[in-house]
């Protein structure tokens, strides 16, 4: 389904932005704490976007199941693969976010 692909691409974009922002925050933490905090907050916001987009993907799949039964195996496989990749990236980003929080206490 095209909508799942589109949502997955947006999730990827949000993850890239979240990672970029937290990396910038960590780079600036000792030099410009106020700007670093802004970047850290933006990273958190991007992860909120990821969560919203992911919830929508799940809702689309649930509706498909309700209306048509199980998705075709290739569609389910693609979703599972993308979901796993996104979860790995999200975990790394959240670890960096937590490290930032600990570093600036």
C-alpha positions as CSV (number, residue, x, y, z in Angstrom):
1,X,0.0,0.0,0.0
2,X,1.3,3.4,-1.0
3,X,0.1,5.1,2.2
4,X,2.3,2.7,4.3
5,X,5.3,3.5,2.1
6,X,4.7,7.2,2.3
7,X,4.3,7.1,6.1
8,X,7.4,4.9,6.4
9,X,9.4,7.5,4.4
10,X,8.2,10.3,6.7
11,X,9.2,8.2,9.7
12,X,12.7,7.8,8.3
13,X,12.9,11.6,7.7
14,X,11.8,12.3,11.3
15,X,14.4,9.8,12.6
16,X,17.1,11.4,10.6
17,X,16.2,14.9,11.9
18,X,15.9,13.7,15.5
19,X,19.4,12.1,15.2
20,X,20.9,15.2,13.6
21,X,19.4,17.5,16.3
22,X,20.6,15.4,19.3
23,X,24.1,15.1,17.7
24,X,24.2,18.9,17.4
25,X,23.1,19.2,21.0
26,X,25.8,16.9,22.2
27,X,28.4,18.8,20.2
28,X,27.4,22.1,21.7
29,X,26.6,21.0,25.3
30,X,29.8,22.5,26.8
31,X,30.1,25.4,24.4
32,X,26.6,26.8,24.1
33,X,24.2,25.1,26.5
34,X,21.1,27.2,25.5
35,X,21.4,26.3,21.9
36,X,22.2,22.7,22.8
37,X,19.1,22.5,24.8
38,X,17.0,23.9,21.9
39,X,18.5,21.2,19.6
40,X,17.8,18.5,22.3
41,X,14.2,19.7,22.5
42,X,13.8,19.6,18.8
43,X,15.1,16.0,18.7
44,X,12.5,15.1,21.3
45,X,9.8,16.7,19.2
46,X,10.9,14.8,16.1
47,X,10.6,11.6,18.1
48,X,7.0,12.6,19.0
49,X,6.4,12.9,15.2
50,X,7.8,9.4,14.7
51,X,5.4,8.1,17.3
52,X,2.4,9.8,15.7
53,X,3.3,8.5,12.2
54,X,3.9,5.0,13.5
55,X,0.5,5.0,15.2
56,X,-1.0,5.9,11.8
57,X,0.8,3.1,10.1
58,X,-0.6,0.6,12.7
59,X,-4.1,2.1,12.2
60,X,-3.9,1.7,8.4
61,X,-2.8,-2.0,8.8
62,X,-5.5,-2.7,11.4
63,X,-8.1,-1.2,9.1
64,X,-6.8,-3.3,6.2
65,X,-7.1,-6.4,8.4
66,X,-10.6,-5.5,9.4
67,X,-11.8,-4.8,5.9
68,X,-9.8,-7.4,3.9
69,X,-8.1,-9.8,6.2
70,X,-4.4,-10.4,6.6
71,X,-2.2,-8.2,4.4
72,X,-0.3,-10.0,1.6
73,X,2.8,-11.6,2.9
74,X,5.1,-9.3,0.9
75,X,3.4,-6.2,2.3
76,X,3.6,-7.6,5.9
77,X,7.3,-8.5,5.3
78,X,8.1,-5.0,4.1
79,X,6.4,-3.4,7.0
80,X,8.1,-5.7,9.5
81,X,11.5,-5.0,7.9
82,X,11.0,-1.2,7.9
83,X,9.5,-1.3,11.4
84,X,12.6,-3.2,12.7
85,X,15.0,-0.7,11.1
86,X,13.1,2.2,12.5
87,X,13.0,0.7,16.0
88,X,16.8,0.2,15.9
89,X,17.3,3.8,14.9
90,X,14.8,5.1,17.4
91,X,16.5,3.2,20.2
92,X,19.9,4.7,19.3
93,X,18.4,8.2,19.2
94,X,16.7,7.7,22.6
95,X,20.0,6.5,24.1
96,X,21.7,9.6,22.8
97,X,18.9,11.8,24.2
98,X,19.3,10.2,27.6
99,X,23.0,10.6,27.5
100,X,22.5,14.2,26.8
101,X,20.2,14.6,29.7
102,X,22.6,13.0,32.0
103,X,25.6,15.0,30.7
104,X,23.9,18.3,31.3
105,X,22.5,17.7,34.8
